[in-house]
Amino acid sequence: MIMKKVGIIVGSVRPNRRSMQVANWLKIQLKKSTKVQFDIIDLKEVNLPMMDEPKIPYLGLYVHEKTRKWSELVQSYDGFVLVFPQYNWGYPAVLKNAIDYLGKEWQGKPVSLVTFGGHGGSQAQIAMKLVVTGLKMAALPVDLQVNLLPDDSTSTADRKLNTYNTQAALLKTAFENELS
């Protein structure tokens, strides 16, 4: 049996970002799966400029090599976890930009949202749910809203993250059930 693959997309590129810490913690929790492989996809490394494709993404007629590579990477995954902070009651522009580069590549793929912030990122999650619905992604029943403060130390954030281990285990099971 070929193992299914889920990409954990790190949805922030800000210096001193907490997103990578959250994504690394989540990957440790999810790697306990024997049915699904979870990989981190860092948008900082993907490094897409603000949308510069001349045609609408749904057509898949990409002019730029970077877009074709992004398309191939997204197509190589069976599902996604979007990990992102809440910025001014919404999601980071870099994440929306990366999503908007593509169209059909997202359709039908299971997705879970892991947001964080002083109030767990609930407003960012509400806004992103509209986006993933419009893309016809398969929203999983498990999303995480992690309460982290900007001035939390790395060790404090780690301690807080570990209080969500049970929810991360539910997320792992949700992907296993959806993809098997």
BALOBA-1460 file (C-alpha; in Angstrom, 3 decimals):
// residues 180
<rec num="1" residu="m" x="0.000" y="0.000" z="0.000"/>
<rec num="2" residu="i" x="1.318" y="3.417" z="-0.982"/>
<rec num="3" residu="m" x="1.343" y="5.844" z="1.925"/>
<rec num="4" residu="k" x="-0.770" y="8.974" z="1.408"/>
<rec num="5" residu="k" x="0.925" y="12.351" z="1.786"/>
<rec num="6" residu="v" x="-0.348" y="15.453" z="3.558"/>
<rec num="7" residu="g" x="1.433" y="18.792" z="3.333"/>
<rec num="8" residu="i" x="1.583" y="21.017" z="6.392"/>
<rec num="9" residu="i" x="1.702" y="24.462" z="4.784"/>
<rec num="10" residu="v" x="3.421" y="27.085" z="6.944"/>
<rec num="11" residu="g" x="1.321" y="30.165" z="6.218"/>
<rec num="12" residu="s" x="3.541" y="32.976" z="7.462"/>
<rec num="13" residu="v" x="6.902" y="34.315" z="6.346"/>
<rec num="14" residu="r" x="7.313" y="37.030" z="8.975"/>
<rec num="15" residu="p" x="10.721" y="37.281" z="10.678"/>
<rec num="16" residu="n" x="10.652" y="35.598" z="14.112"/>
<rec num="17" residu="r" x="7.454" y="33.824" z="13.099"/>
<rec num="18" residu="r" x="5.817" y="31.323" z="15.408"/>
<rec num="19" residu="s" x="4.269" y="29.380" z="12.494"/>
<rec num="20" residu="m" x="7.308" y="27.140" z="12.038"/>
<rec num="21" residu="q" x="7.300" y="26.212" z="15.726"/>
<rec num="22" residu="v" x="3.610" y="25.305" z="15.509"/>
<rec num="23" residu="a" x="4.160" y="23.322" z="12.284"/>
<rec num="24" residu="n" x="7.117" y="21.403" z="13.766"/>
<rec num="25" residu="w" x="5.126" y="20.542" z="16.897"/>
<rec num="26" residu="l" x="2.216" y="19.397" z="14.741"/>
<rec num="27" residu="k" x="4.429" y="17.257" z="12.521"/>
<rec num="28" residu="i" x="5.831" y="15.491" z="15.601"/>
<rec num="29" residu="q" x="2.273" y="14.721" z="16.722"/>
<rec num="30" residu="l" x="1.141" y="13.592" z="13.280"/>
<rec num="31" residu="k" x="4.193" y="11.491" z="12.396"/>
<rec num="32" residu="k" x="2.823" y="8.843" z="14.741"/>
<rec num="33" residu="s" x="0.640" y="7.801" z="11.805"/>
<rec num="34" residu="t" x="1.437" y="4.561" z="10.008"/>
<rec num="35" residu="k" x="-0.960" y="5.405" z="7.168"/>
<rec num="36" residu="v" x="-0.185" y="9.023" z="6.269"/>
<rec num="37" residu="q" x="3.104" y="10.850" z="5.745"/>
<rec num="38" residu="f" x="3.105" y="14.487" z="6.880"/>
<rec num="39" residu="d" x="5.619" y="16.948" z="5.382"/>
<rec num="40" residu="i" x="6.213" y="20.631" z="6.063"/>
<rec num="41" residu="i" x="5.865" y="23.010" z="3.115"/>
<rec num="42" residu="d" x="7.313" y="26.400" z="4.023"/>
<rec num="43" residu="l" x="5.926" y="29.281" z="1.974"/>
<rec num="44" residu="k" x="9.109" y="31.185" z="2.782"/>
<rec num="45" residu="e" x="11.006" y="28.608" z="0.717"/>
<rec num="46" residu="v" x="8.318" y="28.416" z="-1.993"/>
<rec num="47" residu="n" x="8.781" y="32.198" z="-2.279"/>
<rec num="48" residu="l" x="5.994" y="33.179" z="-4.680"/>
<rec num="49" residu="p" x="5.758" y="36.877" z="-5.581"/>
<rec num="50" residu="m" x="2.364" y="38.520" z="-5.430"/>
<rec num="51" residu="m" x="0.201" y="36.924" z="-8.116"/>
<rec num="52" residu="d" x="1.794" y="37.572" z="-11.485"/>
<rec num="53" residu="e" x="0.170" y="34.928" z="-13.694"/>
<rec num="54" residu="p" x="-1.748" y="36.583" z="-16.571"/>
<rec num="55" residu="k" x="-4.511" y="33.948" z="-16.862"/>
<rec num="56" residu="i" x="-6.989" y="32.844" z="-14.238"/>
<rec num="57" residu="p" x="-5.570" y="29.949" z="-12.196"/>
<rec num="58" residu="y" x="-8.545" y="27.653" z="-12.797"/>
<rec num="59" residu="l" x="-7.415" y="27.216" z="-16.428"/>
<rec num="60" residu="g" x="-4.041" y="25.782" z="-15.353"/>
<rec num="61" residu="l" x="-2.291" y="27.672" z="-18.173"/>
<rec num="62" residu="y" x="0.695" y="28.832" z="-16.166"/>
<rec num="63" residu="v" x="3.288" y="31.089" z="-17.792"/>
<rec num="64" residu="h" x="5.916" y="31.064" z="-15.047"/>
<rec num="65" residu="e" x="8.123" y="28.106" z="-14.109"/>
<rec num="66" residu="k" x="7.718" y="28.879" z="-10.385"/>
<rec num="67" residu="t" x="3.954" y="28.468" z="-10.760"/>
<rec num="68" residu="r" x="4.339" y="25.153" z="-12.582"/>
<rec num="69" residu="k" x="6.639" y="23.915" z="-9.791"/>
<rec num="70" residu="w" x="4.144" y="25.063" z="-7.142"/>
<rec num="71" residu="s" x="1.355" y="23.299" z="-9.053"/>
<rec num="72" residu="e" x="3.372" y="20.068" z="-9.240"/>
<rec num="73" residu="l" x="4.183" y="20.236" z="-5.530"/>
<rec num="74" residu="v" x="0.525" y="20.755" z="-4.561"/>
<rec num="75" residu="q" x="-0.612" y="17.987" z="-6.922"/>
<rec num="76" residu="s" x="1.868" y="15.577" z="-5.287"/>
<rec num="77" residu="y" x="-0.057" y="15.767" z="-1.985"/>
<rec num="78" residu="d" x="-3.328" y="14.075" z="-1.066"/>
<rec num="79" residu="g" x="-4.344" y="16.663" z="1.542"/>
<rec num="80" residu="f" x="-3.219" y="19.709" z="3.493"/>
<rec num="81" residu="v" x="-3.027" y="21.267" z="6.917"/>
<rec num="82" residu="l" x="-2.861" y="25.052" z="6.758"/>
<rec num="83" residu="v" x="-0.956" y="26.424" z="9.768"/>
<rec num="84" residu="f" x="-1.241" y="30.180" z="10.153"/>
<rec num="85" residu="p" x="-1.560" y="33.004" z="12.667"/>
<rec num="86" residu="q" x="-4.406" y="35.439" z="12.851"/>
<rec num="87" residu="y" x="-3.386" y="38.813" z="11.401"/>
<rec num="88" residu="n" x="-5.826" y="41.654" z="12.097"/>
<rec num="89" residu="w" x="-8.769" y="39.238" z="12.299"/>
<rec num="90" residu="g" x="-7.810" y="37.490" z="9.066"/>
<rec num="91" residu="y" x="-5.217" y="35.210" z="7.504"/>
<rec num="92" residu="p" x="-1.766" y="36.230" z="6.202"/>
<rec num="93" residu="a" x="-1.624" y="37.583" z="2.653"/>
<rec num="94" residu="v" x="1.243" y="35.224" z="1.768"/>
<rec num="95" residu="l" x="-1.003" y="32.222" z="2.402"/>
<rec num="96" residu="k" x="-3.868" y="33.616" z="0.340"/>
<rec num="97" residu="n" x="-1.434" y="34.490" z="-2.452"/>
<rec num="98" residu="a" x="-0.036" y="30.930" z="-2.517"/>
<rec num="99" residu="i" x="-3.539" y="29.494" z="-2.610"/>
<rec num="100" residu="d" x="-4.663" y="31.905" z="-5.339"/>
<rec num="101" residu="y" x="-1.834" y="30.897" z="-7.673"/>
<rec num="102" residu="l" x="-3.647" y="27.616" z="-8.318"/>
<rec num="103" residu="g" x="-7.168" y="26.404" z="-8.959"/>
<rec num="104" residu="k" x="-8.076" y="22.809" z="-9.733"/>
<rec num="105" residu="e" x="-5.047" y="21.509" z="-7.815"/>
<rec num="106" residu="w" x="-6.869" y="22.120" z="-4.522"/>
<rec num="107" residu="q" x="-10.217" y="20.574" z="-5.461"/>
<rec num="108" residu="g" x="-11.384" y="17.559" z="-3.506"/>
<rec num="109" residu="k" x="-8.336" y="17.463" z="-1.248"/>
<rec num="110" residu="p" x="-8.985" y="17.182" z="2.487"/>
<rec num="111" residu="v" x="-7.888" y="20.175" z="4.504"/>
<rec num="112" residu="s" x="-7.646" y="21.122" z="8.145"/>
<rec num="113" residu="l" x="-6.956" y="24.568" z="9.567"/>
<rec num="114" residu="v" x="-4.599" y="25.079" z="12.491"/>
<rec num="115" residu="t" x="-4.708" y="28.698" z="13.585"/>
<rec num="116" residu="f" x="-3.124" y="30.436" z="16.507"/>
<rec num="117" residu="g" x="-3.095" y="33.761" z="18.270"/>
<rec num="118" residu="g" x="-4.154" y="35.397" z="21.494"/>
<rec num="119" residu="h" x="-7.690" y="34.088" z="20.943"/>
<rec num="120" residu="g" x="-6.739" y="30.989" z="18.942"/>
<rec num="121" residu="g" x="-7.149" y="32.577" z="15.543"/>
<rec num="122" residu="s" x="-10.876" y="31.944" z="15.333"/>
<rec num="123" residu="q" x="-11.607" y="34.867" z="12.996"/>
<rec num="124" residu="a" x="-8.791" y="33.871" z="10.628"/>
<rec num="125" residu="q" x="-10.215" y="30.354" z="10.580"/>
<rec num="126" residu="i" x="-13.718" y="31.605" z="9.753"/>
<rec num="127" residu="a" x="-12.341" y="33.661" z="6.858"/>
<rec num="128" residu="m" x="-10.212" y="30.788" z="5.512"/>
<rec num="129" residu="k" x="-13.153" y="28.366" z="5.658"/>
<rec num="130" residu="l" x="-14.861" y="30.526" z="3.032"/>
<rec num="131" residu="v" x="-11.777" y="30.199" z="0.813"/>
<rec num="132" residu="v" x="-11.402" y="26.414" z="1.112"/>
<rec num="133" residu="t" x="-15.145" y="25.978" z="0.538"/>
<rec num="134" residu="g" x="-14.929" y="28.047" z="-2.626"/>
<rec num="135" residu="l" x="-11.993" y="25.915" z="-3.800"/>
<rec num="136" residu="k" x="-14.128" y="22.797" z="-3.254"/>
<rec num="137" residu="m" x="-11.651" y="21.329" z="-0.785"/>
<rec num="138" residu="a" x="-12.923" y="18.663" z="1.619"/>
<rec num="139" residu="a" x="-12.930" y="20.353" z="5.026"/>
<rec num="140" residu="l" x="-12.150" y="17.850" z="7.782"/>
<rec num="141" residu="p" x="-14.197" y="17.918" z="10.985"/>
<rec num="142" residu="v" x="-11.087" y="18.645" z="13.082"/>
<rec num="143" residu="d" x="-9.483" y="22.099" z="13.168"/>
<rec num="144" residu="l" x="-7.287" y="23.469" z="15.943"/>
<rec num="145" residu="q" x="-7.372" y="26.939" z="17.475"/>
<rec num="146" residu="v" x="-4.240" y="27.341" z="19.565"/>
<rec num="147" residu="n" x="-3.980" y="30.102" z="22.149"/>
<rec num="148" residu="l" x="-0.488" y="31.596" z="21.919"/>
<rec num="149" residu="l" x="0.554" y="35.119" z="22.775"/>
<rec num="150" residu="p" x="3.121" y="37.044" z="20.712"/>
<rec num="151" residu="d" x="5.337" y="37.538" z="23.754"/>
<rec num="152" residu="d" x="5.275" y="33.863" z="24.829"/>
<rec num="153" residu="s" x="8.797" y="32.482" z="25.029"/>
<rec num="154" residu="t" x="9.657" y="29.458" z="22.895"/>
<rec num="155" residu="s" x="9.482" y="27.202" z="25.958"/>
<rec num="156" residu="t" x="6.130" y="28.671" z="27.052"/>
<rec num="157" residu="a" x="4.772" y="28.182" z="23.536"/>
<rec num="158" residu="d" x="6.013" y="24.562" z="23.534"/>
<rec num="159" residu="r" x="4.285" y="23.942" z="26.857"/>
<rec num="160" residu="k" x="1.047" y="25.456" z="25.555"/>
<rec num="161" residu="l" x="1.261" y="23.522" z="22.281"/>
<rec num="162" residu="n" x="1.573" y="20.245" z="24.153"/>
<rec num="163" residu="t" x="-1.807" y="20.879" z="25.784"/>
<rec num="164" residu="y" x="-3.254" y="20.345" z="22.268"/>
<rec num="165" residu="n" x="-1.677" y="16.891" z="21.733"/>
<rec num="166" residu="t" x="-5.044" y="15.136" z="22.072"/>
<rec num="167" residu="q" x="-6.587" y="17.378" z="19.403"/>
<rec num="168" residu="a" x="-3.600" y="16.741" z="17.127"/>
<rec num="169" residu="a" x="-4.178" y="13.006" z="17.568"/>
<rec num="170" residu="l" x="-7.809" y="13.508" z="16.475"/>
<rec num="171" residu="l" x="-6.538" y="15.380" z="13.415"/>
<rec num="172" residu="k" x="-4.214" y="12.484" z="12.560"/>
<rec num="173" residu="t" x="-7.136" y="10.056" z="12.804"/>
<rec num="174" residu="a" x="-9.324" y="12.310" z="10.655"/>
<rec num="175" residu="f" x="-6.728" y="12.280" z="7.857"/>
<rec num="176" residu="e" x="-6.222" y="8.523" z="8.187"/>
<rec num="177" residu="n" x="-9.973" y="7.937" z="7.912"/>
<rec num="178" residu="e" x="-10.403" y="10.361" z="5.004"/>
<rec num="179" residu="l" x="-7.464" y="9.056" z="2.976"/>
<rec num="180" residu="s" x="-7.768" y="5.310" z="3.516"/>
